[in-house]
């Protein structure tokens, strides 16, 4: 977007951007956006282009004023004094408090290291109350568990970390114990209430080098609850299961498109053997799959979820590698016979009935396209 004047991305009106301070420092401009009433998930900044926001309905430019190399360098200096050395190898992440806001900035070079850029994700200063996320009661009840494994799954940027932080803080407010989180990087800071909170950051200059090593350390730190920010590899999957078998409650995030795909991925990482399937079936307490959809007005997101709560039939299916049959437990009349189980299509259909989202966005978010077509025909 070097020649940003030819860009077809819409620019915010004067009223929309609340008199954005284009003449302030880049940090001041970012802070203004973070504290504004604008609805967005990310701030995208390219050298020689205007600041962009990722809003529910797409990208929008904040103004016509491009950000210079010097302005980006000054911002990088604020969040990472050794940024120049770090950025020579690859992009780097930094989480930092900027007065009234907490952000994660991913900083990088592009076009053969000729230009600088960054993408900024904002986080709540404190976890959002679990009751305010839009989760059903059976999903909120995962925070009442004291042992076993709960998987929070979905595509990237679907609010998984926000949900986990809210569950952790609900536990933090309702019972005493030691909560360990392993994150890359630490996102929402969780205040000490009834629990001791140990938030460990993954990275070569963080608290631990990998999720696996953080999980390996955790058991000797007498945890009651362990959060694994992302299961990325076989070692981490195996250790997450071992932790869940040993007593604590384990909340773990996994990138997958649906409940079945999440369980299949977990089994694949564990080795796809019968003993691993039996161990997962016995340790698993539930799977929460979620997606964020833009509202029809384009001014906010709505959360849609599907949920699988473990019961004897679920245990049998996972033990026998019959994961393909799990969808039937979450759909239609079968869901009524399996408390705590319901499909994404049920949630999407409700949002459509309330005229909150579009059919196209619902179709993109569904975890069962054939079932979604059936729902639309009824």
SELOGU-860632 format. One record per residue (C-alpha): residue number from 1; x, y, z. Coordinates in Angstrom, 2 decimals. Layout:
<gumis>
{pos=NUM&c1=X&c2=Y&c3=Z}
...
</gumis>
This chain:
<gumis>
{pos=1&c1=0.00&c2=0.00&c3=0.00}
{pos=2&c1=2.87&c2=2.37&c3=-0.76}
{pos=3&c1=0.61&c2=4.50&c3=-2.95}
{pos=4&c1=-2.12&c2=4.69&c3=-0.36}
{pos=5&c1=-4.01&c2=7.36&c3=-2.29}
{pos=6&c1=-5.05&c2=4.67&c3=-4.81}
{pos=7&c1=-6.28&c2=2.35&c3=-2.06}
{pos=8&c1=-9.93&c2=1.35&c3=-2.16}
{pos=9&c1=-10.08&c2=0.98&c3=1.63}
{pos=10&c1=-12.60&c2=3.37&c3=3.14}
{pos=11&c1=-11.39&c2=6.20&c3=5.40}
{pos=12&c1=-13.23&c2=7.05&c3=8.61}
{pos=13&c1=-15.24&c2=10.24&c3=8.56}
{pos=14&c1=-14.35&c2=13.14&c3=10.88}
{pos=15&c1=-17.25&c2=12.20&c3=13.17}
{pos=16&c1=-16.36&c2=8.48&c3=13.23}
{pos=17&c1=-12.73&c2=8.96&c3=14.22}
{pos=18&c1=-13.56&c2=11.40&c3=17.02}
{pos=19&c1=-11.01&c2=13.96&c3=15.84}
{pos=20&c1=-8.08&c2=11.53&c3=15.69}
{pos=21&c1=-4.85&c2=13.40&c3=16.69}
{pos=22&c1=-2.86&c2=13.00&c3=13.46}
{pos=23&c1=-0.15&c2=15.37&c3=14.71}
{pos=24&c1=0.58&c2=13.52&c3=17.97}
{pos=25&c1=3.23&c2=10.83&c3=18.39}
{pos=26&c1=2.33&c2=7.37&c3=17.16}
{pos=27&c1=1.97&c2=6.20&c3=20.77}
{pos=28&c1=-0.51&c2=9.04&c3=21.40}
{pos=29&c1=-2.48&c2=8.15&c3=18.28}
{pos=30&c1=-2.61&c2=4.47&c3=19.30}
{pos=31&c1=-3.73&c2=5.38&c3=22.81}
{pos=32&c1=-6.47&c2=7.60&c3=21.39}
{pos=33&c1=-7.77&c2=4.70&c3=19.30}
{pos=34&c1=-7.56&c2=2.23&c3=22.18}
{pos=35&c1=-9.62&c2=4.54&c3=24.38}
{pos=36&c1=-12.12&c2=5.51&c3=21.69}
{pos=37&c1=-15.62&c2=4.07&c3=21.18}
{pos=38&c1=-14.61&c2=2.62&c3=17.80}
{pos=39&c1=-15.27&c2=-1.11&c3=17.39}
{pos=40&c1=-12.17&c2=-2.95&c3=16.15}
{pos=41&c1=-10.03&c2=-5.97&c3=16.98}
{pos=42&c1=-6.64&c2=-4.90&c3=15.58}
{pos=43&c1=-4.64&c2=-1.85&c3=14.56}
{pos=44&c1=-2.51&c2=-2.40&c3=11.43}
{pos=45&c1=0.35&c2=-0.01&c3=10.69}
{pos=46&c1=2.59&c2=-0.01&c3=7.60}
{pos=47&c1=5.36&c2=2.49&c3=7.04}
{pos=48&c1=4.23&c2=5.11&c3=4.48}
{pos=49&c1=0.54&c2=4.14&c3=4.84}
{pos=50&c1=-2.25&c2=5.43&c3=7.10}
{pos=51&c1=-3.17&c2=3.59&c3=10.29}
{pos=52&c1=-5.75&c2=0.88&c3=9.56}
{pos=53&c1=-8.33&c2=-0.72&c3=11.85}
{pos=54&c1=-9.78&c2=-4.21&c3=11.46}
{pos=55&c1=-13.47&c2=-3.66&c3=12.14}
{pos=56&c1=-16.23&c2=-6.31&c3=12.16}
{pos=57&c1=-16.99&c2=-5.66&c3=8.47}
{pos=58&c1=-13.41&c2=-5.22&c3=7.24}
{pos=59&c1=-10.49&c2=-2.79&c3=7.12}
{pos=60&c1=-10.85&c2=0.97&c3=7.41}
{pos=61&c1=-8.23&c2=3.76&c3=7.34}
{pos=62&c1=-8.20&c2=6.11&c3=10.32}
{pos=63&c1=-7.08&c2=9.12&c3=8.27}
{pos=64&c1=-5.24&c2=10.04&c3=5.07}
{pos=65&c1=-1.97&c2=10.73&c3=6.90}
{pos=66&c1=0.76&c2=8.09&c3=6.34}
{pos=67&c1=2.94&c2=6.88&c3=9.20}
{pos=68&c1=6.66&c2=7.50&c3=8.69}
{pos=69&c1=9.60&c2=5.19&c3=9.34}
{pos=70&c1=10.76&c2=7.50&c3=12.14}
{pos=71&c1=7.37&c2=7.30&c3=13.88}
{pos=72&c1=7.39&c2=3.49&c3=13.78}
{pos=73&c1=10.98&c2=3.36&c3=15.04}
{pos=74&c1=10.01&c2=5.59&c3=17.97}
{pos=75&c1=7.07&c2=3.30&c3=18.79}
{pos=76&c1=9.27&c2=0.18&c3=18.57}
{pos=77&c1=11.73&c2=1.83&c3=20.96}
{pos=78&c1=8.94&c2=2.26&c3=23.53}
{pos=79&c1=7.89&c2=-1.40&c3=23.48}
{pos=80&c1=11.30&c2=-3.05&c3=22.94}
{pos=81&c1=14.60&c2=-1.14&c3=23.48}
{pos=82&c1=16.50&c2=-3.84&c3=21.53}
{pos=83&c1=14.00&c2=-3.85&c3=18.67}
{pos=84&c1=16.57&c2=-3.29&c3=15.91}
{pos=85&c1=18.52&c2=-6.43&c3=16.79}
{pos=86&c1=15.34&c2=-8.48&c3=17.35}
{pos=87&c1=13.74&c2=-7.55&c3=14.05}
{pos=88&c1=16.78&c2=-8.58&c3=11.99}
{pos=89&c1=15.97&c2=-12.27&c3=12.53}
{pos=90&c1=12.17&c2=-12.30&c3=12.39}
{pos=91&c1=9.01&c2=-10.60&c3=13.65}
{pos=92&c1=8.71&c2=-10.29&c3=17.42}
{pos=93&c1=5.80&c2=-9.98&c3=19.84}
{pos=94&c1=5.57&c2=-7.71&c3=22.85}
{pos=95&c1=2.76&c2=-7.32&c3=25.40}
{pos=96&c1=2.82&c2=-4.03&c3=27.24}
{pos=97&c1=0.64&c2=-1.70&c3=29.31}
{pos=98&c1=0.14&c2=1.69&c3=27.70}
{pos=99&c1=-1.42&c2=3.72&c3=30.51}
{pos=100&c1=-5.12&c2=2.80&c3=30.28}
{pos=101&c1=-4.75&c2=-0.04&c3=27.77}
{pos=102&c1=-2.88&c2=-3.32&c3=27.38}
{pos=103&c1=-1.72&c2=-4.41&c3=23.95}
{pos=104&c1=0.21&c2=-7.09&c3=22.09}
{pos=105&c1=2.28&c2=-5.71&c3=19.24}
{pos=106&c1=3.75&c2=-7.93&c3=16.52}
{pos=107&c1=6.53&c2=-5.96&c3=14.85}
{pos=108&c1=8.11&c2=-6.90&c3=11.52}
{pos=109&c1=9.92&c2=-5.80&c3=8.37}
{pos=110&c1=8.72&c2=-6.44&c3=4.81}
{pos=111&c1=9.69&c2=-5.78&c3=1.20}
{pos=112&c1=13.24&c2=-6.99&c3=1.79}
{pos=113&c1=13.58&c2=-5.15&c3=5.12}
{pos=114&c1=12.94&c2=-1.82&c3=3.40}
{pos=115&c1=9.76&c2=-1.09&c3=5.37}
{pos=116&c1=8.53&c2=-1.54&c3=8.93}
{pos=117&c1=5.11&c2=-2.62&c3=10.11}
{pos=118&c1=3.19&c2=-3.85&c3=13.12}
{pos=119&c1=-0.17&c2=-5.32&c3=14.07}
{pos=120&c1=-1.57&c2=-4.38&c3=17.47}
{pos=121&c1=-4.17&c2=-6.43&c3=19.35}
{pos=122&c1=-5.82&c2=-4.82&c3=22.37}
{pos=123&c1=-6.77&c2=-6.71&c3=25.52}
{pos=124&c1=-8.99&c2=-5.83&c3=28.46}
{pos=125&c1=-7.06&c2=-4.44&c3=31.43}
{pos=126&c1=-8.92&c2=-7.05&c3=33.51}
{pos=127&c1=-10.79&c2=-10.19&c3=32.42}
{pos=128&c1=-14.35&c2=-9.72&c3=31.16}
{pos=129&c1=-16.95&c2=-11.18&c3=33.52}
{pos=130&c1=-17.77&c2=-14.72&c3=32.40}
{pos=131&c1=-21.49&c2=-13.94&c3=32.47}
{pos=132&c1=-21.00&c2=-11.12&c3=29.93}
{pos=133&c1=-19.39&c2=-13.18&c3=27.14}
{pos=134&c1=-22.59&c2=-14.68&c3=25.77}
{pos=135&c1=-21.85&c2=-18.26&c3=26.83}
{pos=136&c1=-24.62&c2=-20.64&c3=27.84}
{pos=137&c1=-24.77&c2=-21.77&c3=31.46}
{pos=138&c1=-23.39&c2=-25.25&c3=30.65}
{pos=139&c1=-20.32&c2=-23.58&c3=29.12}
{pos=140&c1=-19.87&c2=-21.25&c3=32.08}
{pos=141&c1=-20.05&c2=-24.33&c3=34.31}
{pos=142&c1=-16.68&c2=-25.52&c3=32.98}
{pos=143&c1=-15.22&c2=-22.97&c3=35.43}
{pos=144&c1=-16.75&c2=-25.00&c3=38.31}
{pos=145&c1=-14.69&c2=-28.08&c3=37.46}
{pos=146&c1=-11.77&c2=-28.98&c3=39.69}
{pos=147&c1=-10.05&c2=-31.60&c3=37.51}
{pos=148&c1=-9.82&c2=-32.97&c3=33.98}
{pos=149&c1=-9.22&c2=-31.39&c3=30.57}
{pos=150&c1=-11.33&c2=-28.71&c3=28.84}
{pos=151&c1=-10.43&c2=-27.79&c3=25.26}
{pos=152&c1=-11.29&c2=-24.31&c3=23.94}
{pos=153&c1=-11.09&c2=-24.52&c3=20.16}
{pos=154&c1=-11.73&c2=-22.44&c3=17.06}
{pos=155&c1=-9.92&c2=-20.59&c3=14.30}
{pos=156&c1=-7.44&c2=-17.86&c3=15.12}
{pos=157&c1=-8.85&c2=-14.55&c3=16.46}
{pos=158&c1=-12.16&c2=-16.04&c3=17.62}
{pos=159&c1=-11.93&c2=-14.94&c3=21.27}
{pos=160&c1=-10.51&c2=-18.14&c3=22.77}
{pos=161&c1=-8.02&c2=-16.29&c3=24.98}
{pos=162&c1=-10.74&c2=-13.94&c3=26.22}
{pos=163&c1=-12.94&c2=-16.89&c3=27.18}
{pos=164&c1=-10.12&c2=-18.65&c3=29.01}
{pos=165&c1=-9.17&c2=-15.48&c3=30.91}
{pos=166&c1=-12.80&c2=-15.03&c3=31.98}
{pos=167&c1=-13.04&c2=-18.66&c3=33.15}
{pos=168&c1=-9.81&c2=-18.32&c3=35.08}
{pos=169&c1=-10.98&c2=-15.15&c3=36.79}
{pos=170&c1=-14.31&c2=-16.77&c3=37.66}
{pos=171&c1=-12.34&c2=-19.52&c3=39.41}
{pos=172&c1=-10.17&c2=-16.82&c3=40.96}
{pos=173&c1=-13.26&c2=-15.18&c3=42.49}
{pos=174&c1=-15.01&c2=-18.30&c3=43.74}
{pos=175&c1=-12.38&c2=-20.60&c3=45.28}
{pos=176&c1=-8.87&c2=-20.64&c3=46.68}
{pos=177&c1=-5.90&c2=-22.15&c3=44.91}
{pos=178&c1=-2.89&c2=-21.70&c3=42.65}
{pos=179&c1=-3.54&c2=-20.89&c3=38.99}
{pos=180&c1=-0.68&c2=-21.21&c3=36.49}
{pos=181&c1=-1.01&c2=-19.86&c3=32.96}
{pos=182&c1=1.47&c2=-20.51&c3=30.16}
{pos=183&c1=1.00&c2=-17.88&c3=27.44}
{pos=184&c1=2.71&c2=-16.50&c3=24.35}
{pos=185&c1=2.72&c2=-13.69&c3=25.25}
{pos=186&c1=0.90&c2=-12.93&c3=28.51}
{pos=187&c1=-2.26&c2=-11.17&c3=27.40}
{pos=188&c1=-4.88&c2=-10.11&c3=29.97}
{pos=189&c1=-3.37&c2=-9.62&c3=33.42}
{pos=190&c1=-5.41&c2=-11.45&c3=36.05}
{pos=191&c1=-5.48&c2=-9.76&c3=39.47}
{pos=192&c1=-5.03&c2=-11.79&c3=42.65}
{pos=193&c1=-8.38&c2=-12.37&c3=44.33}
{pos=194&c1=-8.89&c2=-15.69&c3=46.13}
{pos=195&c1=-6.13&c2=-17.40&c3=44.14}
{pos=196&c1=-2.41&c2=-16.95&c3=43.64}
{pos=197&c1=-1.91&c2=-16.25&c3=39.92}
{pos=198&c1=1.33&c2=-17.26&c3=38.15}
{pos=199&c1=1.32&c2=-16.04&c3=34.54}
{pos=200&c1=4.35&c2=-17.39&c3=32.67}
{pos=201&c1=5.39&c2=-16.09&c3=29.28}
{pos=202&c1=6.74&c2=-18.33&c3=26.52}
{pos=203&c1=9.75&c2=-17.13&c3=24.54}
{pos=204&c1=13.53&c2=-17.21&c3=24.53}
{pos=205&c1=13.58&c2=-14.05&c3=26.64}
{pos=206&c1=10.38&c2=-14.93&c3=28.58}
{pos=207&c1=9.89&c2=-17.17&c3=31.61}
{pos=208&c1=10.06&c2=-20.49&c3=29.75}
{pos=209&c1=11.17&c2=-21.51&c3=26.25}
{pos=210&c1=8.06&c2=-23.44&c3=25.16}
{pos=211&c1=4.53&c2=-24.46&c3=26.13}
{pos=212&c1=5.79&c2=-27.99&c3=26.66}
{pos=213&c1=8.51&c2=-26.97&c3=29.13}
{pos=214&c1=6.06&c2=-24.68&c3=30.93}
{pos=215&c1=3.60&c2=-27.57&c3=31.26}
{pos=216&c1=6.42&c2=-29.86&c3=32.40}
{pos=217&c1=7.39&c2=-27.34&c3=35.11}
{pos=218&c1=3.82&c2=-26.76&c3=36.24}
{pos=219&c1=3.15&c2=-29.99&c3=38.11}
{pos=220&c1=5.99&c2=-29.31&c3=40.57}
{pos=221&c1=4.54&c2=-25.87&c3=41.29}
{pos=222&c1=1.47&c2=-27.32&c3=43.06}
{pos=223&c1=-1.22&c2=-25.97&c3=40.72}
{pos=224&c1=-4.98&c2=-26.31&c3=41.08}
{pos=225&c1=-5.62&c2=-24.92&c3=37.60}
{pos=226&c1=-3.27&c2=-24.88&c3=34.60}
{pos=227&c1=-3.87&c2=-22.89&c3=31.41}
{pos=228&c1=-1.95&c2=-23.90&c3=28.29}
{pos=229&c1=-2.28&c2=-21.01&c3=25.85}
{pos=230&c1=-1.99&c2=-23.23&c3=22.77}
{pos=231&c1=-1.39&c2=-26.91&c3=22.09}
{pos=232&c1=0.91&c2=-26.72&c3=19.08}
{pos=233&c1=2.77&c2=-30.02&c3=19.07}
{pos=234&c1=2.75&c2=-33.62&c3=20.23}
{pos=235&c1=4.87&c2=-32.99&c3=23.33}
{pos=236&c1=2.54&c2=-30.28&c3=24.61}
{pos=237&c1=-0.56&c2=-32.39&c3=23.89}
{pos=238&c1=0.92&c2=-35.34&c3=25.78}
{pos=239&c1=1.89&c2=-33.20&c3=28.75}
{pos=240&c1=-1.53&c2=-31.49&c3=28.85}
{pos=241&c1=-3.18&c2=-34.91&c3=29.06}
{pos=242&c1=-0.69&c2=-36.10&c3=31.70}
{pos=243&c1=-1.41&c2=-32.99&c3=33.78}
{pos=244&c1=-5.17&c2=-33.51&c3=33.51}
{pos=245&c1=-4.74&c2=-37.14&c3=34.62}
{pos=246&c1=-2.69&c2=-36.06&c3=37.63}
{pos=247&c1=-5.30&c2=-33.93&c3=39.38}
{pos=248&c1=-5.47&c2=-30.24&c3=38.34}
{pos=249&c1=-8.03&c2=-28.72&c3=36.00}
{pos=250&c1=-6.38&c2=-28.06&c3=32.63}
{pos=251&c1=-7.80&c2=-25.43&c3=30.26}
{pos=252&c1=-6.11&c2=-25.57&c3=26.87}
{pos=253&c1=-6.55&c2=-23.78&c3=23.56}
{pos=254&c1=-6.35&c2=-25.61&c3=20.24}
{pos=255&c1=-6.69&c2=-24.31&c3=16.69}
{pos=256&c1=-9.40&c2=-26.34&c3=14.96}
{pos=257&c1=-12.50&c2=-25.60&c3=12.92}
{pos=258&c1=-15.00&c2=-27.83&c3=14.76}
{pos=259&c1=-15.41&c2=-30.08&c3=17.77}
{pos=260&c1=-14.71&c2=-33.23&c3=15.74}
{pos=261&c1=-11.65&c2=-31.73&c3=14.05}
{pos=262&c1=-10.35&c2=-30.56&c3=17.42}
{pos=263&c1=-10.65&c2=-34.04&c3=18.92}
{pos=264&c1=-9.12&c2=-35.63&c3=15.82}
{pos=265&c1=-6.19&c2=-33.21&c3=15.99}
{pos=266&c1=-5.71&c2=-33.93&c3=19.69}
{pos=267&c1=-5.71&c2=-37.70&c3=19.07}
{pos=268&c1=-3.28&c2=-37.30&c3=16.16}
{pos=269&c1=-0.88&c2=-35.31&c3=18.36}
{pos=270&c1=-1.20&c2=-37.94&c3=21.09}
{pos=271&c1=-0.23&c2=-40.71&c3=18.68}
{pos=272&c1=-3.59&c2=-42.04&c3=17.46}
{pos=273&c1=-3.27&c2=-45.25&c3=19.49}
{pos=274&c1=-5.95&c2=-47.03&c3=21.50}
{pos=275&c1=-4.31&c2=-46.28&c3=24.89}
{pos=276&c1=-4.13&c2=-42.57&c3=24.02}
{pos=277&c1=-7.79&c2=-42.52&c3=22.94}
{pos=278&c1=-8.83&c2=-44.17&c3=26.20}
{pos=279&c1=-6.75&c2=-41.73&c3=28.25}
{pos=280&c1=-8.21&c2=-38.71&c3=26.43}
{pos=281&c1=-11.76&c2=-40.05&c3=26.80}
{pos=282&c1=-11.34&c2=-40.45&c3=30.56}
{pos=283&c1=-9.65&c2=-37.08&c3=31.14}
{pos=284&c1=-11.80&c2=-34.94&c3=28.85}
{pos=285&c1=-14.54&c2=-32.92&c3=30.55}
{pos=286&c1=-15.65&c2=-30.84&c3=27.62}
{pos=287&c1=-14.96&c2=-29.06&c3=24.35}
{pos=288&c1=-16.04&c2=-25.49&c3=23.63}
{pos=289&c1=-15.78&c2=-24.40&c3=19.99}
{pos=290&c1=-16.38&c2=-20.73&c3=19.26}
{pos=291&c1=-16.61&c2=-18.16&c3=16.48}
{pos=292&c1=-17.03&c2=-14.37&c3=16.42}
{pos=293&c1=-19.43&c2=-12.96&c3=13.81}
{pos=294&c1=-19.92&c2=-9.33&c3=12.77}
{pos=295&c1=-23.29&c2=-7.81&c3=13.51}
{pos=296&c1=-25.55&c2=-6.72&c3=10.65}
{pos=297&c1=-24.80&c2=-3.12&c3=11.59}
{pos=298&c1=-21.05&c2=-3.84&c3=11.54}
{pos=299&c1=-20.53&c2=-2.18&c3=14.92}
{pos=300&c1=-19.79&c2=-5.23&c3=17.10}
{pos=301&c1=-19.21&c2=-8.99&c3=17.18}
{pos=302&c1=-21.52&c2=-11.76&c3=18.39}
{pos=303&c1=-20.20&c2=-14.97&c3=19.90}
{pos=304&c1=-21.53&c2=-18.27&c3=18.57}
{pos=305&c1=-20.47&c2=-21.55&c3=20.16}
{pos=306&c1=-20.93&c2=-25.28&c3=20.08}
{pos=307&c1=-20.37&c2=-27.37&c3=23.17}
{pos=308&c1=-19.61&c2=-30.99&c3=23.95}
{pos=309&c1=-19.87&c2=-32.00&c3=27.60}
{pos=310&c1=-18.49&c2=-35.41&c3=28.43}
{pos=311&c1=-20.91&c2=-38.21&c3=29.31}
{pos=312&c1=-20.72&c2=-42.04&c3=29.07}
{pos=313&c1=-21.67&c2=-42.01&c3=25.38}
{pos=314&c1=-19.02&c2=-39.40&c3=24.56}
{pos=315&c1=-16.43&c2=-41.43&c3=26.47}
{pos=316&c1=-17.34&c2=-44.56&c3=24.47}
{pos=317&c1=-17.12&c2=-42.75&c3=21.14}
{pos=318&c1=-13.67&c2=-41.28&c3=21.84}
{pos=319&c1=-12.34&c2=-44.57&c3=23.23}
{pos=320&c1=-13.43&c2=-46.41&c3=20.09}
{pos=321&c1=-12.23&c2=-43.61&c3=17.78}
{pos=322&c1=-15.83&c2=-42.99&c3=16.75}
{pos=323&c1=-15.47&c2=-39.22&c3=16.72}
{pos=324&c1=-17.48&c2=-38.93&c3=13.51}
{pos=325&c1=-20.58&c2=-39.83&c3=15.53}
{pos=326&c1=-20.18&c2=-36.99&c3=18.00}
{pos=327&c1=-21.94&c2=-34.48&c3=15.71}
{pos=328&c1=-25.18&c2=-36.45&c3=16.11}
{pos=329&c1=-25.06&c2=-35.96&c3=19.89}
{pos=330&c1=-25.03&c2=-32.18&c3=19.50}
{pos=331&c1=-27.82&c2=-31.88&c3=16.94}
{pos=332&c1=-31.60&c2=-31.71&c3=17.11}
{pos=333&c1=-33.49&c2=-34.02&c3=19.46}
{pos=334&c1=-30.33&c2=-35.90&c3=20.43}
{pos=335&c1=-28.95&c2=-32.69&c3=21.97}
{pos=336&c1=-31.95&c2=-32.55&c3=24.33}
{pos=337&c1=-31.01&c2=-36.01&c3=25.61}
{pos=338&c1=-27.39&c2=-34.94&c3=26.14}
{pos=339&c1=-27.29&c2=-31.96&c3=28.54}
{pos=340&c1=-24.42&c2=-29.60&c3=27.83}
{pos=341&c1=-24.22&c2=-30.65&c3=24.17}
{pos=342&c1=-25.39&c2=-28.43&c3=21.29}
{pos=343&c1=-24.20&c2=-27.52&c3=17.82}
{pos=344&c1=-22.87&c2=-24.32&c3=16.29}
{pos=345&c1=-25.84&c2=-24.37&c3=13.92}
{pos=346&c1=-28.24&c2=-24.07&c3=16.86}
{pos=347&c1=-26.41&c2=-20.93&c3=18.03}
{pos=348&c1=-26.22&c2=-19.50&c3=14.49}
{pos=349&c1=-29.90&c2=-20.17&c3=13.87}
{pos=350&c1=-30.80&c2=-18.25&c3=17.03}
{pos=351&c1=-28.68&c2=-15.26&c3=15.98}
{pos=352&c1=-30.27&c2=-15.34&c3=12.52}
{pos=353&c1=-33.76&c2=-15.54&c3=14.02}
{pos=354&c1=-32.97&c2=-12.46&c3=16.13}
{pos=355&c1=-31.68&c2=-10.69&c3=12.98}
{pos=356&c1=-28.27&c2=-10.04&c3=14.53}
{pos=357&c1=-26.04&c2=-11.56&c3=11.83}
{pos=358&c1=-26.14&c2=-12.20&c3=8.08}
{pos=359&c1=-26.74&c2=-15.57&c3=6.43}
{pos=360&c1=-23.40&c2=-15.31&c3=4.61}
{pos=361&c1=-21.47&c2=-14.75&c3=7.84}
{pos=362&c1=-23.35&c2=-17.61&c3=9.50}
{pos=363&c1=-22.52&c2=-19.90&c3=6.56}
{pos=364&c1=-18.83&c2=-18.98&c3=6.89}
{pos=365&c1=-18.86&c2=-19.74&c3=10.62}
{pos=366&c1=-20.79&c2=-23.01&c3=10.64}
{pos=367&c1=-18.97&c2=-26.19&c3=11.62}
{pos=368&c1=-21.48&c2=-28.30&c3=9.67}
{pos=369&c1=-22.39&c2=-26.85&c3=6.26}
{pos=370&c1=-24.78&c2=-29.63&c3=5.30}
{pos=371&c1=-26.60&c2=-29.30&c3=8.59}
{pos=372&c1=-26.71&c2=-25.53&c3=8.16}
{pos=373&c1=-28.46&c2=-25.90&c3=4.80}
{pos=374&c1=-31.02&c2=-28.18&c3=6.46}
{pos=375&c1=-31.59&c2=-25.63&c3=9.21}
{pos=376&c1=-32.14&c2=-22.85&c3=6.65}
{pos=377&c1=-34.73&c2=-24.96&c3=4.77}
{pos=378&c1=-36.84&c2=-25.52&c3=7.87}
</gumis>
